[in-house]
Amino acid sequence: MSLGQFSVPSPVNEPAFGYEPGTLARTALEAELRRQAQTYREVTPIIGGQRGATTPITPITMPHAHGRRLGGWSGATPDDVKRAIEAALAAKPSWMALPWEERAAVFLRAANLLRGKYRDRLNAATMLGQSKTAHQAEIDSACELIDFFTFNVHFLGRIMAEQPHSPVGQWNRMEARPLDGFVFAVSPFNFTAIAGNLPTAPALCGNTVVWKPASTAIWSGAVVMELLEEAGLPPGVINFVPGPAAEISSVVLASEHFGGVHFTGSTDVFQSLWHTIGSNLRQYRQYPRIVGETGGKDFVFAHGSADLDALVVALLRGAFEYQGQKCSAASRAYIPSDLWPVVRERLGDLLPQIRVGDVADLRNFMGAVIDKRSFTKLRDAIGEAKARVGQGVGEVLGGFCDDREGWFIHPTVIVAEDPHYRTMQEELFGPVLTIHVYPEREYIETLELCEASSRYALTGAIFARDRYAITQAAERLRFAAGNFYVNDKPTGAVVGQQPFGGSRASGTNDKAGSLWNLGRWISPRTIKENFMPPTEWRYPFMG
């Protein structure tokens, strides 16, 4: 029962620590990195608040030091998944009956815990388990996850306040109910904040959740669960079930109580889930909500009036931060022929300066790609490009690959003479940028080529000083990117500032970090109360 109409604290984007040498923040993070690297830990499913029994353990290793084990994890069995569904359904009546501000308080407390005692812990887990640098971990597992918690509470408050018009003699109200059943959250390895948001956004709205984390992000996922438990999240509201995706999904999607999926991952996996949901549609108690953000083949497009310094920095940061393992990473670029000689010279000078190695050494700009499978795919694509120089490929800059200690792919630039060369069109998910040099007088034609060259439509950027050129790009590339940047790299969307998501093969464009996404986890009910109900069945026109 609520005894007041409450307003929530105004959200402010969390400032990022710089971790400069000699600072207390850097010293504390380095100490936590050493502690975690030296502490073996086992992670099991968490169902109804209970840790599972230890079963055969899969190693948790560091991508940048794949011979070193952080710990091990045991996957959920089909019976575990069934118990997780039962736990979610059992927890739902009391969770959704809580006043919304009481649910909100759990996530506001989680945000404050993450600002304090959990900041180093979650950042270090993300660095060691997912090979993120201190900066990349800070803007992800600290700042963005704090922002998701606080801004989602703000957005839910706005949704609750959105009420219909009531004429004289009536009172019309709108309830923000949760969905029927439970929500299935499927999270990726590359952003701890996304992994934290996918189950908690539906939970904030009164839903209960079965959460399958990526198998390559178990270490940080377990810390997120501990954070939520300490913040007061009741048992069973979010159930943590790591394990094989196909086995877990087959049990979840077979349940009549399946209410929706909140997904970030590959396009092919998302399409497979959607196909299964469609095949099972008649058995569900409601039409499930399907929300997904998938792949990208994100572009940087330069006009002849572009600022060269800004363009080159955007290419380097946009393509190579976090080893290009962002769905928003710049992976293709279109550079006019009159700018290319200078851009080529600067890239050639700067690529060798990018340090690649152990992320615990804070001087490094890049770590390792996530696992052997990713390393092999990228190494083969780079090798193929080198073999095709003179046959659709102009040259390859960088491209050194080394898997002796970690899954290291050094920054690589492929210059594609053929604008339809496969790395201009296919998502590789690694530190490989493919550049096509277009005739400087064919700006409009190349915009149209860019728009038509990819099945994805996630992020993209235009670099130009010429306002007419910017407007032309914005018009012709309107449906090529759900997040479009002018004179900025196509990565780094901030909660509350640039709601994130794309369309076409990039997802349902439900904009994580916005009111639009939160509304997908609500099933509204309209209530009309009539204070003067009619007492005569005849209408006046019948006289």
Secondary structure, DSSP 8 states (H G I E B T S, - for coil): ---S----------------TT-HHHHHHHHHHHHHHT--EEE--EETTEE----S-EEEEETTEEEEEEEEE----HHHHHHHHHHHHHHHHHHHHS-HHHHHHHHHHHHHHHHTTTHHHHHHHHHHHH---HHHHIIIIIIIHHHHHHHHHHHHHHHHH------TTEEEEEEEEE-SSEEEEE--SS-HHHHHHHHHHHHHTT--EEEE--GGGHHHHHHHHHHHHHTT--TTSEEE--S-HHHHHHHHHT-TTEEEEEEES-HHHHHHHHHHHHHTGGGSSS--EEEEE----EEEEE-TT--HHHHHHHHHHHHHGGGG-STT-EEEEEEETTTHHHHHHHHHHHGGG--BS-TTSTT-SB---SSHHHHHHHHHHHHHHHHTBTTTEEEEEE--EE-SSS-EE--EEEEESSTT-HHHHS---SSEEEEEEE-TT-HHHHHHHHHHS-SEESEEEEE-S-HHHHHHHHHHTTTT-SEEEESS-S----TTTS-B--EETTB----BTSHHHHGGGEEEEEEEEESS-----S-GGG-
